[in-house]
Amino acid sequence: MTKIGVLLYPGFTALDAVGPYEVLSRLPDSRVVFLAHQAGPVVADTGSLTMTADLALADLPEPDIVVVPGGLHGTFPAAHDPVLLDWLRTAHATSTWTASVSTGALLLGAAGLLDGRQATTHWAAHDALAVYGAAYVPRRVVRSGRIITAAGVSAGIDMALELAILVAGREVAESIQLALEYDPSRRSRRAPPPPPHPRRWPTPPPSSAAKPSPDRRKEGPLLIAFRSKRAPS
């Protein structure tokens, strides 16, 4: 049986985890489990959705497939979590595939898994990949050896379908795609370009000349970037 571990941490983005789950849970002879520091509830980045981790990280040290979601608020703290990063290194050492969605790529980078590789991530975080020695490629899915990275949020479904082809074959993957009524052929294979002046990830401390309001400081750099993109010039 193929053991698939989807990582959860406080502030993860729900669709980054649930999108791949909807695909991978339909693979034959496979089991998907959600993992966190401890089994139990984990709050997503909206603060209004809680998912349950089935197992603690220590309970599944050697999954066959690892999926790491991103998060508006949670990725940066998670990238400084030594227990989580150690688990990622250990899991990747024996995994068949290690995958990320959106800013989950930064966790792979923080664990030292992207050095010298091509990768993709959410457009607002693309500059941060260079910090970890990775070269950003503006595509929805990028495969580099045993590592597969997906661009922002919805691209996790594309990534999971590619995993389905690799694990179970194209016919199975296409049947899952049909059941989900998902048509990536109607979408560009390239990730959307970043706005002309995106907020980088992680953001430096705001200067006194451009200090965000207390409410906006709580939003995290990605959400601020989204708001900045929509703001009139």
Stockholm file with secondary structure:
# STOCKHOLM 1.0

chainA/1-233         MTKIGVLLYPGFTALDAVGPYEVLSRLPDSRVVFLAHQAGPVVADTGSLTMTADLALADLPEPDIVVVPGGLHGTFPAAHDPVLLDWLRTAHATSTWTASVSTGALLLGAAGLLDGRQATTHWAAHDALAVYGAAYVPRRVVRSGRIITAAGVSAGIDMALELAILVAGREVAESIQLALEYDPSRRSRRAPPPPPHPRRWPTPPPSSAAKPSPDRRKEGPLLIAFRSKRAPS
#=GR chainA/1-233 SS CEEEEEECCTTCCHHHHHHHHHHHTTSTTEEEEEEESSSEEEECTTSSCEEEESEEGGGCSSCSEEEECCCTTTHHHHTTCHHHHHHHHHHHHHCSEEEEETTHHHHHHHTTCCTTCEECCCGGGGGGGGGGTCEECCBSEEEETTEEEECSTTHHHHHHHHHHHHHHCHHHHHHHHHHHTCCGGGSCSBCCCCCSSCCCSSCCCCCGGGCCCHHHHTTCHHHHHHHHHHSCC
#=GC SS_cons         CEEEEEECCTTCCHHHHHHHHHHHTTSTTEEEEEEESSSEEEECTTSSCEEEESEEGGGCSSCSEEEECCCTTTHHHHTTCHHHHHHHHHHHHHCSEEEEETTHHHHHHHTTCCTTCEECCCGGGGGGGGGGTCEECCBSEEEETTEEEECSTTHHHHHHHHHHHHHHCHHHHHHHHHHHTCCGGGSCSBCCCCCSSCCCSSCCCCCGGGCCCHHHHTTCHHHHHHHHHHSCC
//
